[in-house]
Amino acid sequence: MSRIITFRGQLAMGVQERLSLHTLTGEKGYQLTKFQLMSSVPGASASVTYVGKVYSTDQTNKVTSTVDIGQTDLLGINYYQDTVAPQYPFSSQIIVDPKIVNQDMFVYITDPDGGTLACNYYIEIKALDLAKDEATVATLKDIRNAGSQ
């Protein structure tokens, strides 16, 4: 049986937040299904561009606005812009990898133009029950991805 877990909040530029999902046995799996961004002052005259990312591993000291969809621990990206016509913001969400993880996820948002205006995020994650062998495989993949970064 699956259920949807949501996370929402506001982040300062370059600040990472841990989405606490881990369990003691690892028999819950999680799959990123939605990742949305919105400026903290939508439609204002302020011009903003955001790059938000969700990872399956901790990105401390690795926060960047550069996008490489080949990263094995990257789960999702969102590019948000309201520079040309603030009343019509543009947002593009990509779920890079619909893989199932059984550990925490990490989210951060940056402004490639050097802006400092905070950004809101909304994330939906599907929670799934995992069998013991599925939990073991998911844990080993998470460990391997963490070690290869």
N, C-alpha and C positions, 0 to 999 in steps of 0.2 A: 504494500500500500504506500502511496506517495502523498506528500502534502507540500504546500508552498510556504516557505519562510521568507519574510521580507526584512530588508534592512534599509534604513533611510537616515540621512544626516547631512551635515554640512562640513566641508573640509576646507582648510586653508591650503593655499598652493604648496605642493611638495610635501604635504603631511600624509603619512600612511596610516591607515586604520586597519586593525585586525578584526575580521568577522569571526567570532568564536563559534566554531562548529564541531570541534573534535569531541569524541566521547571516549570513555575508558576502554571499551572493547573494539571500537572502530567499525561496528556493524551498522552504522548509518552512513549512507552515501549522499553526496550533494552534487547537484548539477546546476550550473549557472544558466538561467533561462531569460533574464531580462536585466539590462543595465542602462539606466537613463541618467542624464545630467540636465541641470537647469541652473542658470545664473542666480546668484543671490539677489540681484536686482533686475529681473527680466523686463525687457522692453525699455529700460532706461537708456539714456544717451551714452552711457559707458559702453565702450567697445570691448568685447571679451572673446577669447578663443580658448577652449579647454580641451585637453586630452586626458581622458580618464582610463584607468586600466585596472583589471582584476586579475590577480595571480593566485596560484596555489602554493607559492612559497614566499617567505618574507623578503621584501625588497628594500630593507634598510640600507642606506647609502647607495642605492641603485635607481633612485627616482629620476626619470627622464621623460621628456616629451617625444623622444624618438620612438617610432613604431617599427617593430620587427615581429611579424606574425609567425615567424619560425621558432620563436622561443617556446620550449616545451612546457613551461609552467604558466604561460599566458592563457587565461581563460576567456577574457573579453576586453573589448576596447569601445570607447565612445568618443567621438569627435563632435564638439559642440561649438557653434559660432553664431554670434549675433553682432557682427561688425558693420555690414553694409546696410541692412534694414532691420534695426532692433525689434520692430514689431513683427518680423517674420524670421525668427531664429531657425537655424539649420542644425540638425543633430543626426548623426549617423552611428548606429550601434552595430557592432559585429561580435557575435559569439564565436570566438576563434576555435574553441575546442569544446564540444559538448561532453567531454569526458566526465566521469564520476570520480570525485575525490572524497576522502573521509577524514580530512584534516581541515584546519582553518583556511580561510581565504583572506587575501589582503587587497585593499583598494587604495588608490591614490589618484589625485588629480593635479595636473600641471597646466600652466599657461605658457605655450611656446613663445609668446610675444613678451614674456617677462612681467605680465600683470600680476597683481596681488589680490584681486577681488575673490572672495570665497565662492565656492560652488556647492550646490546641493546635489545629492545623488539618491537614486532609488534602485534597489537591487532585489530581484526575485530569484530564489534558489529552490529547486525541487529537492525535497528530502526523500530518500528511498531506503528501504530496509535491505541490507546486504547479508548474504549467506557468509559463513566463516571463510570460505575460500575466496569469495569476492572481496571481502574486507582485507584479507591478507595481500591479494594482488594490488588493491588500491593503495594500501600502506607502503608496499614495496615500490610502487611507481612514484609515490610522493617522496620517499627517501631518495630514490635515484635522481629525481628532478632537483631536489634540494642540493644534492652533492655535485651535480653537473653545472651549476650556475656559478 
